[in-house]
Each structure stands twice: as C-alpha cells, then as structure tokens.
Amino acid sequence: MPKANDYAILFDASHCTGCRACQVACKQWNDLPGEATVNTGSYENPPSLSADTWLRMKYTEGVVSDEVFWDFTRDACMHCSSAACVEACPTGAVNYREGGVVTVDQDWCIGCRNCVQACPYDAIHYDEHKGVVEKCTLCYDRVSNGLQPACVTSCPTGALHSGSYADMKQLAETRLAQLKEAGYKDANIYGLAEMGGTHVLYVLLKHPSTYGLPVGTVTEKKKVASGWLSAGIAAAVLGYAGVHWVAERREQVGGERR
C-alpha cells in the first residue's frame, strides 16, 4: 500500500468536463509530438495511449431516454504500489522512485516489452524509433522540485488535485461522502485496493467497469506476464547452457585432434 507521505494525484470524475486541458498540458511539458488520427465516431482522441501520448481523456458514451451522455475518466499510468511492470522488467529499468512514483530508466531499458504485456492499464508503450518504452512519469521532474504535475495545474474545474497520499485519500473520502449524500449511490473511490493501491486515485460516479477499468488486486494480465517472463528467463538460461556446451565440446575435439 502507498505510504502516507507518498505523492499522489486525485481525479474527481464528478468535476470533469472532458475539456482535455490536462491532455494538452502533458504533451507540452513532456515535448511529445502530436499523432495523426482518424475519426472513429467518438469525440475521444486519440483512441488510445501510445509512446507519444501518456495521458488522454476517455469518453464512455451512452444513451438514456434518447439523450446521449458521456462519462469522463483519466487514462494514464496509475503508478501502482505493486506494479506489474516493475515485476516484469528483467533489468530494473522500470522502477520505484521516491514517493512511490513508477518511472523508466531508459539507459537500462532493452526494449524487451515485458512491461508492456504486464500492465493491466495498457499505460506503457514501446517507442519504435528510440527502442525503449515510454509512459507517464507523474511529472517526477516537476514534483521533485516542489511543483505540481502539468496536468493538475491545467485543470480549470478542480477535477485534478495532487499532494501527499494521505491528503488525497482524505479528500477523496470527503468527496465520496458528499456524492453519496447527493444521491449518487454507485459513487466510489478507485485505486485503494487495485494493484496494491495506486498513487492515482479516482472518485467515480459509477462502477469502475462502466469506465473499462480493471477491478481487483491482481489481474490475469499480470499473471500471464509473470509466466511469460519466467519462460523467457528459462529460455535464456538454457540457451546459455547450450552455447557453453558447444564451446567446451569444440575445445575438447580440437584437443583430441592435436
């Protein structure tokens, strides 16, 4: 579980208007290029995260009484306390930083993409040009210098907050109580239990599955990735043993011929 003084972000869906100011701020601060996209029939754009898009607003569309509505949610790395990407990384490139932030040390990244397969949120992606993986850093460069994440500073409605985990959790609980009192019986806090507790908390008006969010402390994706990683390591060990045997055999044969 996150520590009380860890760093955290709170996203309050009840205050979000889907303006995407946070999405633009993330691009600007991290100098991420725009992507060529196509009309998918939704206001959601781009349609998914990538190595060049670390944060996007997700629009879950529905119809009630012939009226179209959207449920907005944030789509980005959750900075899990029990991060599947960290466990899957064979080199230690994906690691925990001070305050519980999960980052990628690209000097150590070998582009194996184990972490891409492991992430239950599809929040980490391989950059074909750089040969490494990219994802949201929770603006660690800003936070470590006393600044708020770029996305938080850009939000015009108060849907995003940041600070200590203890403060963000308390703020989420206070907001949840207000929503329950206002009649939102399905309102909930997401991220308290998922993946060991996440450093990005959501206050949602509906069940997490409505927004396409995985529920639970462990996911099948994580289990599959762990198995794949174990198989990969086993293959590497066997491969090394085979090469070592061939080298010894050649040396032995060479000696016999002499």
Secondary structure, 3 states (H helix, E strand, C coil): CCCCCCEEEEEEHHHCCCCCHHHHHHHHHCCCCCCCCCCCCCCCCCCCCECCECCEEEEEEEEECCEEEEEEEEECCCCECCCHHHHHCCCCCEEECHHHCEEECCCCCCCCCHHHHHCCCCCCEEECCCCEEECCCCCHHHHCCCCCCHHHHHCCCCCEEEEEHHHHHHHHHHHHHHHHHCCCCCCEEECCCHHHCECEEEEECCCHHHHCCCCCCCCHHHHHHHHHHHHHHHHHHHHHHHHHHHHHHHHHHHHHHC
